[in-house]
């Protein structure tokens, strides 16, 4: 599994209870995100709708996941 270059996108939704959500890339494609992959200066790892984020994508054959 290789990791691609940094991309920018926007948070579509994020559920704090389940720790998962979706990010829309610049090309409109949706990507799964899990709280364990969030790098933040804040103690609590969360995302909010419409937040602008930078991310890398794992090339997993089963799911497009952010790393």
VOPAGU-2260 file (C-alpha; in pm, 1 decimal, decimal comma):
REM VOPAGU-2260
SITE   aa  ch    i         X         Y         Z
SITE  UNK   A    0       0,0       0,0       0,0
SITE  UNK   A    1     158,9     327,7    -108,3
SITE  UNK   A    2      76,5     678,8       7,6
SITE  UNK   A    3      18,4     959,8    -240,8
SITE  UNK   A    4      98,5    1331,7    -229,8
SITE  UNK   A    5     -80,5    1579,5      -2,2
SITE  UNK   A    6    -423,6    1686,2    -123,3
SITE  UNK   A    7    -672,8    1943,0       0,2
SITE  UNK   A    8   -1040,3    1891,0      63,2
SITE  UNK   A    9   -1340,7    1971,8     276,5
SITE  UNK   A   10   -1502,8    1776,2     558,1
SITE  UNK   A   11   -1849,0    1658,4     453,5
SITE  UNK   A   12   -1939,5    1507,1     791,8
SITE  UNK   A   13   -1771,8    1357,8    1098,9
SITE  UNK   A   14   -1929,5    1157,8    1381,3
SITE  UNK   A   15   -1749,6    1201,5    1715,5
SITE  UNK   A   16   -1913,0     891,2    1865,5
SITE  UNK   A   17   -1799,2     651,1    1595,0
SITE  UNK   A   18   -1482,7     846,5    1513,0
SITE  UNK   A   19   -1538,6     831,0    1140,2
SITE  UNK   A   20   -1646,1    1058,5     862,3
SITE  UNK   A   21   -1609,6    1167,4     502,6
SITE  UNK   A   22   -1392,7    1421,4     324,2
SITE  UNK   A   23   -1453,4    1550,5     -27,4
SITE  UNK   A   24   -1135,5    1596,8    -228,4
SITE  UNK   A   25   -1076,1    1886,5    -467,1
SITE  UNK   A   26   -1189,8    1666,7    -756,7
SITE  UNK   A   27   -1521,8    1589,3    -580,3
SITE  UNK   A   28   -1428,5    1233,4    -481,7
SITE  UNK   A   29   -1525,0    1119,7    -129,1
SITE  UNK   A   30   -1280,8     959,9     114,3
SITE  UNK   A   31   -1331,2     776,5     444,0
SITE  UNK   A   32   -1155,2     922,2     748,4
SITE  UNK   A   33   -1107,1     767,1    1094,3
SITE  UNK   A   34   -1015,5     967,4    1404,4
SITE  UNK   A   35    -694,2     767,2    1449,7
SITE  UNK   A   36    -555,2     928,3    1132,2
SITE  UNK   A   37    -622,4    1288,1    1242,3
SITE  UNK   A   38    -312,8    1486,7    1330,3
SITE  UNK   A   39    -402,8    1789,0    1537,6
SITE  UNK   A   40    -244,5    2024,0    1789,4
SITE  UNK   A   41    -565,9    2000,1    1989,1
SITE  UNK   A   42    -604,0    1730,0    2252,8
SITE  UNK   A   43    -933,0    1607,6    2107,8
SITE  UNK   A   44    -926,0    1471,6    1752,7
SITE  UNK   A   45   -1237,1    1581,1    1567,6
SITE  UNK   A   46   -1343,3    1744,5    1241,6
SITE  UNK   A   47   -1628,8    1981,1    1163,5
SITE  UNK   A   48   -1837,7    2008,7     845,4
SITE  UNK   A   49   -1688,0    2247,4     590,7
SITE  UNK   A   50   -1342,5    2244,8     759,2
SITE  UNK   A   51   -1064,6    2272,2     500,3
SITE  UNK   A   52    -812,2    1991,3     550,1
SITE  UNK   A   53    -494,2    1850,1     395,2
SITE  UNK   A   54    -462,7    1474,6     361,0
SITE  UNK   A   55    -289,2    1182,9     192,5
SITE  UNK   A   56    -470,4     882,8      48,7
SITE  UNK   A   57    -378,4     518,4     108,0
SITE  UNK   A   58    -400,1     299,4    -201,9
SITE  UNK   A   59    -613,3      29,2     -44,9
SITE  UNK   A   60    -804,4    -187,5    -294,9
SITE  UNK   A   61   -1107,4    -208,9     -62,9
SITE  UNK   A   62   -1157,7     146,5      63,6
SITE  UNK   A   63   -1020,3     492,3     -18,9
SITE  UNK   A   64    -891,2     591,0     322,3
SITE  UNK   A   65    -699,9     894,4     435,2
SITE  UNK   A   66    -375,2     848,7     619,7
